[in-house]
Amino acid sequence: MVWYKMTAMTKIDPAEAASTIIKWCPNYKDIKDDRTQSY
């Protein structure tokens, strides 16, 4: 959970943290929802 530590250090609101994660990883929701995919 590296992104959590980074957002915790910057102390931004959860909505901004979520948008930042999506910006860094556009398919974040796909990875999160696709539990059968193996990387």
Secondary structure, DSSP 8 states (H G I E B T S, - for coil): -HHHHHHHHHT--HHHHHHHHHHH-TTHHHHHH--S---
